[in-house]
């Protein structure tokens, strides 16, 4: 059959490419998807060779190859070595979005729009992870497949992870400084177990913060004392007063991306916090797992070589399958951190460490990260366009937004009203202690596992609810 696309189809593909931003392969895949489902490309029709179509569209052959690969994985195209690429039987195929959703959580576009937990897009990381897994399986020696982890077997992978971590201002960071954990949450637990002592340990956290800090404190049987914040970050005077009144051995925070408020602690405020920590002789743990773009300022480990701890992981900003954490201890504390990890889990399985390290070191990782950031920014833009007239905190490189509810709404009734419209959210209670003050706000997570149309529909529904607070009376 003819392998030259019609002028109309070519224009449609160019439009899809232009609207895709830097993730051009996703735009091309979307355009071809529409053409197949709309009957423009018929079952069995042969597509142009990669290089031919790339030349016609003015893109790289890699862009076309990745688009074809996306649609082959989705069942919309078939390919044979030496034969070419053909339109498949679409009655047996499912869309790329549904394929990813069903494969992970079973969510479909027919279900409620779940905005409780960020779901990052597949910007090519699934393909990259699959390729790295295959390479490792084909080349790894027997000790890496069946042996327990140890320093010698981890050495090369630690080096790759150290290069990735050192892109942020974390202070001295070499392969020998990296302590591997079973993801970021396990890293938090390991740090607390290394630091906390005595019959009544105390952990300091922000009033609104990642719930994992409180859960880790509960497992360590530690008391939690909250610190209020303002637009610049945690308030230093409040931190010092809390230490003076309650003691406190470690302050757990996220200087780059506060979950749920999206706030970044300013550099000046970090310096002021560091002065309090140093003066009071406590520790500070900087959790940097949600950052996608470059760091905005120095981590507390860089500011406090004797007191600062740092944790990061690609599990939240790249793939939950890469559940490997990299923890850095302050001077003199690495042995304690090593013991904490070894006593809890005997280390992280080598195949998982190898895959995570190789993915992060792969040259394609940069392109994937950029494409991922573009898609998240587009979804955030959609949310801001509909909800921006309200008190909304957001950043284009953070996969959630923080909405202070207007007068007339309280969290429980707003969550129920949203759920009745098929939109699921998390309220402020999920990020505050039970005994804390009631904060009338909700977190809106970016869900890239539903179509942009469905996501925007969710934003419209939230805006409609916000515009009619009297509906709270009827909920």
C-alpha positions in Angstrom: 0.0 0.0 0.0 1.0 3.6 -0.4 3.4 4.8 2.4 3.1 8.5 1.6 0.7 10.3 4.0 -1.8 12.8 2.5 -1.2 16.5 2.8 -4.1 16.8 5.3 -2.6 14.1 7.5 0.8 15.7 7.3 -0.6 19.0 8.4 -2.4 17.4 11.3 0.8 15.6 12.4 2.8 18.9 12.2 0.1 20.6 14.4 0.4 17.8 16.9 4.2 18.1 17.0 4.0 21.9 17.5 1.6 21.6 20.4 3.8 19.0 22.2 6.6 21.3 23.2 9.8 19.5 23.8 8.2 16.1 24.0 7.8 15.9 20.2 7.6 12.1 20.1 4.5 12.2 22.3 2.9 14.7 20.0 3.6 12.6 16.9 2.3 9.5 18.7 -0.9 11.4 19.6 -1.4 12.6 16.0 -0.9 9.1 14.6 -3.2 7.7 17.3 -6.0 10.0 16.3 -5.5 9.2 12.6 -5.7 5.4 13.3 -8.8 5.7 15.5 -10.4 8.1 13.1 -10.0 5.8 10.2 -7.6 8.0 8.3 -5.0 5.3 8.5 -6.6 1.9 7.8 -5.9 -1.5 9.3 -2.9 -3.1 7.5 -1.7 0.2 6.0 2.1 0.5 5.8 3.6 3.6 7.5 6.6 5.5 5.9 10.1 4.4 7.0 11.3 6.2 10.0 13.9 8.4 8.1 11.4 9.3 5.4 8.7 10.5 7.8 11.3 12.3 9.9 12.5 14.2 6.8 8.9 15.1 5.7 8.1 16.4 9.2 11.4 18.1 9.9 12.2 16.1 13.0 14.9 13.7 14.0 14.6 10.0 13.1 14.7 9.3 16.9 11.5 11.2 17.4 9.7 9.1 14.8 11.1 5.9 16.1 10.0 6.6 19.6 6.5 7.6 18.4 6.2 4.3 16.5 7.5 2.4 19.5 4.8 4.0 21.8 2.1 2.9 19.4 3.5 -0.5 19.0 3.5 -0.9 22.8 -0.1 0.3 22.8 -1.1 -2.3 20.1 -2.0 0.3 17.5 0.9 -0.6 15.2 2.8 -3.8 14.4 6.3 -4.1 13.0 8.4 -6.8 11.5 12.2 -6.8 10.9 12.7 -6.1 7.2 9.0 -5.7 6.6 8.1 -2.3 8.0 5.5 -0.8 10.3 1.8 -1.3 9.8 -1.5 -0.2 11.3 -2.8 -3.0 13.6 -6.3 -4.1 14.3 -7.5 -1.3 16.6 -10.4 -3.2 17.9 -8.0 -5.2 20.0 -5.9 -2.2 21.0 -6.1 0.2 23.9 -4.8 3.7 24.1 -1.4 4.5 25.6 -3.0 6.3 28.6 -5.3 3.4 29.4 -2.5 0.9 28.9 -0.3 2.6 31.5 -3.2 3.1 33.9 -4.5 -0.4 33.8 -1.0 -1.7 34.1 -0.4 0.1 37.3 -3.5 0.9 39.4 -6.4 -0.3 37.3 -7.7 3.3 36.8 -9.4 4.2 33.5 -10.8 7.3 32.0 -14.2 6.0 33.0 -13.3 6.0 36.7 -13.3 9.0 39.1 -10.5 11.6 38.4 -8.1 10.7 41.2 -6.1 13.8 42.2 -5.1 12.4 45.6 -1.6 11.2 44.6 0.6 12.6 41.8 0.8 10.3 38.8 3.7 11.4 36.6 3.5 10.9 32.8 5.3 8.2 30.9 7.7 10.5 29.0 9.8 7.6 27.8 11.1 6.4 31.2 9.2 3.1 30.8 11.0 2.3 27.6 14.4 3.4 29.1 13.8 1.3 32.3 12.9 -1.7 30.2 16.0 -1.4 28.0 18.3 -1.0 31.1 16.7 -4.1 32.7 17.3 -6.1 29.6 20.9 -5.0 29.4 21.5 -5.8 33.0 19.9 -9.2 32.7 22.1 -10.0 29.7 25.4 -8.7 31.1 25.3 -9.1 34.9 27.5 -11.8 36.5 26.2 -14.4 38.8 27.2 -12.6 42.0 25.0 -9.6 41.0 22.0 -11.8 40.3 22.0 -14.0 43.4 24.4 -12.4 45.8 23.7 -10.1 48.8 24.8 -6.5 48.2 28.1 -5.3 49.5 30.4 -2.4 49.0 32.5 -4.0 46.2 29.4 -5.1 44.2 27.8 -1.7 44.6 30.9 0.4 43.9 30.2 1.2 40.2 26.5 1.9 40.8 27.3 4.1 43.8 29.5 6.2 41.6 26.7 6.7 39.0 24.3 7.6 41.8 26.8 10.0 43.3 27.1 11.9 40.0 23.4 12.3 39.9 23.0 13.4 43.5 26.0 15.8 43.2 24.1 17.8 40.6 22.4 19.4 43.6 24.3 21.5 46.1 24.6 18.8 48.8 28.2 19.4 49.9 30.9 16.7 49.5 29.5 13.8 47.7 31.4 10.8 46.3 30.6 7.2 45.8 31.8 6.4 49.3 29.3 9.0 50.8 26.2 7.4 49.3 24.2 5.1 51.6 21.6 3.1 49.6 18.1 2.7 51.1 14.8 1.1 50.0 13.4 4.4 48.7 13.1 7.8 50.3 10.8 6.7 53.2 13.2 4.0 54.2 15.9 6.6 54.2 14.0 8.8 56.6 13.5 5.8 58.9 17.2 5.0 58.7 18.3 8.6 59.6 15.9 8.8 62.5 17.1 5.4 63.9 20.7 6.6 63.6 20.0 9.9 65.4 17.3 9.4 68.0 18.3 8.4 71.6 16.8 8.4 75.0 13.4 7.4 76.4 11.6 10.4 75.1 12.9 11.3 71.6 11.5 14.4 69.9 11.2 15.2 66.2 10.5 18.6 64.9 8.5 19.0 61.7 6.7 21.8 59.9 3.0 22.4 60.6 2.1 21.4 57.1 4.4 18.8 55.7 4.9 15.3 54.2 3.0 12.8 56.3 5.8 10.3 56.0 7.8 12.2 58.7 5.0 11.7 61.2 4.7 8.0 60.3 8.4 7.5 60.7 8.3 9.2 64.1 5.4 7.0 65.2 7.4 3.9 64.3 10.4 5.3 66.3 8.1 6.1 69.2 9.1 9.7 69.1 7.0 12.8 70.0 6.4 15.2 67.2 6.5 19.0 67.7 5.3 21.2 64.8 6.9 24.5 63.6 4.8 27.2 61.9 5.9 28.6 58.6 5.5 31.8 56.5 6.0 32.5 52.9 9.8 32.2 53.3 9.7 28.8 55.0 9.9 27.5 58.6 10.1 30.4 61.1 13.6 30.3 62.8 12.4 31.9 66.1 9.6 29.3 66.4 12.1 26.5 65.8 14.4 27.8 68.5 11.6 28.2 71.0 10.4 24.7 70.3 13.9 23.3 70.9 14.2 25.3 74.1 10.8 24.1 75.4 10.6 20.5 74.1 14.2 19.5 73.4 14.2 17.9 69.9 17.0 16.0 68.3 16.2 16.5 64.6 14.3 18.8 62.4 12.7 17.1 59.3 11.9 19.4 56.4 12.0 19.7 52.6 13.8 22.9 51.6 13.2 22.6 47.8 9.6 21.4 47.6 7.3 21.4 50.6 4.6 18.8 50.3 1.8 19.9 50.2 2.2 23.7 49.9 4.7 23.6 47.0 6.7 26.3 48.9 10.5 26.5 48.6 12.4 27.7 51.6 14.3 30.8 50.6 18.1 30.8 50.7 18.2 33.4 53.4 15.7 31.5 55.5 17.8 28.3 55.1 20.8 30.2 56.4 18.8 31.4 59.4 17.5 27.9 60.1 21.1 26.6 59.8 22.2 29.0 62.4 19.5 27.9 64.9 20.4 24.2 64.2 24.1 24.8 64.8 23.5 26.9 67.9 21.2 24.3 69.4 23.3 21.3 68.4 20.5 19.4 66.8 20.3 17.7 63.4 18.3 18.6 60.3 17.1 16.2 57.6 16.5 17.6 54.1 14.1 15.4 52.1 14.6 16.2 48.4 12.4 13.6 46.7 9.8 15.7 44.9 12.1 18.1 43.1 12.1 17.8 39.3 14.0 20.8 38.0 17.3 22.2 39.2 17.9 23.1 42.9 17.1 26.6 43.9 19.6 26.8 46.7 22.0 24.9 49.0 20.7 21.9 50.9 21.1 21.9 54.7 23.8 19.3 54.4 25.9 21.8 52.3 25.1 24.5 54.9 25.7 22.3 57.9 28.5 19.7 57.3 28.3 18.6 60.9 24.5 18.5 61.3 22.9 18.1 57.9 21.4 15.0 56.4 20.1 14.6 52.8 17.8 12.1 51.1 16.7 11.8 47.5 15.2 9.2 45.2 13.9 8.9 41.6 10.8 7.1 42.8 8.5 10.1 42.9 9.9 12.2 40.0 10.7 9.4 37.5 9.2 6.0 38.4 7.9 4.3 41.5 9.7 1.2 40.1 13.0 2.9 40.9 12.5 2.6 44.6 16.1 3.3 45.5 17.1 6.0 47.9 20.4 7.8 48.3 21.1 9.1 51.8 24.0 11.4 52.8 25.1 11.7 56.4 26.9 14.6 58.0 30.6 14.3 59.0 31.2 11.4 61.4 27.7 9.9 61.0 28.0 7.6 58.0 28.8 4.5 60.0 25.7 5.0 62.1 23.6 5.4 59.0 25.2 2.3 57.4 24.4 0.3 60.6 20.8 1.5 60.6 20.3 0.4 57.0 22.1 -2.9 57.4 20.2 -3.8 60.6 16.8 -3.0 59.0 17.2 -4.6 55.6 20.7 -5.9 54.9 20.9 -3.4 52.0 19.1 -3.0 48.7 18.9 -5.7 46.1 21.7 -5.3 43.6 19.5 -5.6 40.4 17.3 -2.7 41.6 20.4 -0.6 42.5 21.9 -1.4 39.1 18.8 -0.5 37.1 18.3 2.8 39.0 21.9 3.8 38.7 22.1 3.0 35.0 18.9 4.8 34.2 20.1 7.9 36.0 23.4 7.8 34.2 22.0 7.1 30.7 22.2 10.0 28.2 18.5 9.5 27.4 17.6 10.3 31.0 18.0 14.1 30.4 15.6 14.1 27.5 13.0 12.0 29.4 13.3 14.4 32.4 12.7 17.4 30.3 9.7 15.8 28.5 8.3 14.8 31.9 8.7 18.3 33.2 7.0 19.8 30.1 3.9 17.6 30.5 3.6 18.3 34.3 3.9 22.1 33.5 1.1 21.8 30.9 -1.2 20.1 33.5 -0.4 22.7 36.1 -1.1 25.4 33.6 -4.6 23.9 33.0 -5.3 23.9 36.7 -4.1 27.5 37.2 -6.3 28.6 34.2 -9.4 27.3 35.9 -8.5 27.9 39.6 -6.1 30.8 39.6 -8.6 33.3 40.8 -8.6 31.6 44.1 -5.7 31.5 46.6 -3.7 28.9 44.8 0.0 27.9 45.4 1.7 26.2 42.5 5.0 25.8 40.6 5.3 24.5 37.0 7.8 21.9 38.0 5.8 20.5 41.0 3.1 17.8 40.4 0.6 19.2 42.9 -1.1 22.4 43.8 -2.3 23.8 47.2 -5.7 25.5 47.4 -6.8 27.5 50.3 -10.6 27.2 50.4 -12.6 30.4 50.2 -15.0 31.5 52.9 -18.1 29.3 53.0 -16.2 26.0 52.5 -14.7 23.6 55.0 -12.5 20.7 54.1 -14.8 17.8 54.8 -17.8 19.3 52.9 -15.6 20.4 50.0 -14.0 16.9 49.7 -17.5 15.3 49.7 -18.8 17.8 47.1 -15.8 17.1 44.8 -16.2 13.3 45.3 -19.9 13.6 44.2 -18.6 15.2 41.0 -16.2 12.3 40.5 -13.0 14.2 41.7 -10.9 12.8 44.5 -8.6 15.1 46.6 -6.7 15.2 49.8 -7.5 17.7 52.6 -5.1 19.5 54.9 -5.7 16.9 57.6 -3.5 14.4 55.7 -0.6 16.8 56.2 -1.1 18.0 59.8 -1.0 16.2 63.2 -4.3 15.1 64.7 -3.9 17.6 67.5 -2.9 20.4 65.1 -5.2 23.4 64.2 -7.8 22.9 61.5 -6.5 24.3 58.1 -9.1 24.8 55.4 -7.1 23.8 52.3 -6.8 20.9 49.9 -4.0 19.5 47.8 -4.7 18.9 44.1 -2.3 16.3 42.7 -1.5 16.3 39.0 -2.7 13.1 37.4 -1.0 12.4 34.0 -2.6 9.0 33.7 -5.9 10.4 32.5 -6.2 12.4 29.3 -5.7 16.1 29.3 -9.3 16.5 28.5 -10.4 14.5 31.6 -7.9 16.4 33.8 -9.3 19.7 32.6 -12.8 18.4 33.1 -11.8 17.8 36.8 -10.5 21.4 37.1 -13.8 22.7 35.6 -15.8 20.8 38.2 -13.6 22.1 41.1 -14.0 25.6 39.8 -17.8 25.2 39.7 -17.9 23.9 43.2 -15.7 26.8 44.5 -18.0 29.3 42.7 -21.0 28.1 44.6 -20.1 27.7 48.3 -23.7 27.6 49.3 -23.7 24.1 47.9 -21.8 23.1 51.1 -25.1 23.4 52.9 -26.7 20.7 50.7 -23.7 18.3 50.8 
